[in-house]
Amino acid sequence: MISCWCVSANIAPTQSDTGVQEGQSRVCFPDHILLPVHSTQYKGSSANLVSGSTGYIYCVILDSIHFEIVTFLEKMSNSVILVGGNLVSDTDFRKKLAGRDAGVELQMVVEDLLARWEPESSPANDNESVLVEKADIITTNQPQPERYLPRDQLKITLKIFLTDCHVDALFAAVKAALSKLATNRVDMLFVATPVEAIAHIGIGSGAVGPEQAEAQDQLLKLWKGVEQLIQEGKVGGAGLCDLHPPVFIHIYEEATIKPISIQVNLKSCCVVPEELSSFAKDNKVTLLTHSDPGELLPGDCLRNMLYPKLSREAGHFSAAWIARYQVHLKDRGVLLQKRYLIELSK
């Protein structure tokens, strides 16, 4: 049904007019709901609006065509948690990923998960997250040692990718990873430089000024959250990634619990800066390289993947956090698990 309230006027208003006289009162409406009528019936979805003569009708309409969409958006959760499968045991999917960089790898994982998601069949309240999870597919005859080996024989490394420096997002990502791992701690945590801070404190930025100082302060607050996780026993040790050398040195000196490692993407700087290399050596900080792009899941890429499911609503979602963990067998360094978890929020 169309629900409407309308008032007709015999004299067409001017372009600047935003209301009509009704007795002694004036009823005002926005311009975009001004409907011209020429002595005919206006046929809506399930009701007719009739004018007395040539003129205009002002109306407030809730069109039944959009009713189901509005209802769906009201019910839909503001958060969607995507949990990918184990990329080690699913050999068929792993073959598709051969030679791909981390960005393309994650995109393929997200596309695979979204293909399984039916938004209209999984409404939730605003405070609840919708879970979209791929069941583990074991396409190898090899045993799954992580299922029966003691925890101390496994090494778990977790890397978190954030959009900004919000500590709550860090905590949520770690909590989700620990829950999926069914454990109470990870051995090593890496925190990638948040996307919004890369231009100011990233390894290739070289920026100096108030914006860098502000981003540096925000990152230090984020590191305090990492320290809390270590103190709570949820993380064994932690490191940072791709920071401008003076920024990393500042964080290190200000930290109560020091970073024990720093990751550098050689694509962004070709060679490790001498200042960072010397500092890491003098302070026994492990210097590692990696190949993850600065922004693992760009916003336009995500919108393109979400559009077939959410239409225009796709533009309201972004990746609040991305977690990737790897489980190795300590003695032999064999990779047993690799998995992505992503929270999409609006």
Secondary structure, 3 states (H helix, E strand, C coil): CCEEEEEEECCCCCCCCCEEEECCEEEECCHHHEEEECCCEEECCCCEEECCCCEEEEEEEECHHHHHHHHHHHHCCCEEEEECCCCCCCHHHHHHCCCCCHHHHHHHHHHHHHCCCCHHHCCCCCCCEEEEECCCCCCCCCCCHHHCCCHHHEEEEEEEEECCCCHHHHHHHHHHHHHHHCCCCEEEEEECCCHHHHHHHECCCCCCCHHHHHHHHHHHHHHHHHHHHHHCCCEEEEEEECECHHHHHHHHHHCCCCCCEEEEEHHHHCCCCHHHHHHHHHCCCEEEEECCCCCCCCHHHHHHHHHHHHHHHHHHCEEEEEEEEEEEECCCCEEEEEEEEEEEEC
